[in-house]
Amino acid sequence: MDNIKSAIYSNTLAMIRENGMLTEEKFIRLSDADFSDALKMLRDYGYGTSDVEDAGDFVTSGINSLIAFIREECHSSNLKSFILNQFYYGNAQLLYKSRFVDVNPKAFYEIGGMEELKNANEKRNYEDLPKNMREAFETLDLKAEQHPLTAREIDIVFTRAMNKDNLKNSAKCGRNIKRYYRKKIDLTNFITSLRCRRLNIPEETCREMLLEGGFTEIGFFSELIKLPEDGFNEAMKQTGYEKIIPAEDISDLSKAEERANDYLLGFTKAQIVDYTANEPFLRYFLLQMREFGLIKFLLISLKNGDRERLKGRLKELYDSVR
């Protein structure tokens, strides 16, 4: 009974915060402002901090507020681990990269385990880290002895380790969230295949970037990378995902990513009526992260004077939820 009460309480708090998110009207006002005025307006709406002017840092400050809410109010330790894992691994990636380049201190997320990560990274002693995280550090150290590491190699190793944790944590959160995450893996692999083709990334590197555990065999995506454009589109019909990311959007990576994220958010919608479950809380998190992505896109668009694409995305987004 206590677990049910805790879930209802957490999901109610999440719904209250969801109801306080930016409306279409506010986004339209923001899109009509200039960059500095948009920052002021966002602060008035309760986003960001007064000492941040960079779009990325501004959004990170908002995400840190979200992280604090999740750490404090999420009713399920398994769901909390599943949600926050990406930020924990994000910090690990930045720490490892800080061995070779300067890293903006504001880029780190305010999440537990930071001191443990810092000590492990500085002392090259990983025995106190979780298994998959420890193995990621050790793998990169071995690679570094053989050749200079690239940022992409570091990202690949940590992402694959994070995926192992996420598969385990999602299974503990219930059938629907496990299915959600496996679909996310498929769509991530699809986007990775697209990116590899666009950027002419070597096939061996592309295969290393693909993630295990989705509904679609990883070998399918390995072969997908090799196909010509018309064969690529035809092969996607075998998976059913061409309905999510239609052929006309395949040529635009950012558009394809938007389509994938919108689908994954929609996938959680059917379960939000059960306030004793994990799905309403997860859906709030996904909505808030999408909003942060849109805020970052808005600020960068305003700074670069690209209002047309911004307004197109807003129209597309709000038309889809009407």
Buried (B, 14 or more C-beta within 10 A) or exposed (E): EEEEEBBBEBBBBBBEBBEEBBEBEEBEBBBEBEBEEBBEBBBEBEBBEEEBEEBBBBBBBBBBBBBEBBBEBBBBEBBBBBBBBBBBBBBBBBBBBBBEEEBEEBBBBBBEBBEBBBEBBEEEEBEEBBEBBBBBBBBBEEBBEEEEBEEEBBBBBBBBBBBBBBBBBBBBBBEBBBEBBBBBBBBBBBBBBBBBBEEEBEEEEBBBBBBEBBEBEBEBBBEBBEBEEEEBBEBBEEBEBBEBBBBEBBEBBEBBBBBBBBBBBBBBEEBBEBBEBBBBBBBBBBBBBBBBBBBBBBBBBBBEEEEEEBBEBBEEBBEEEE
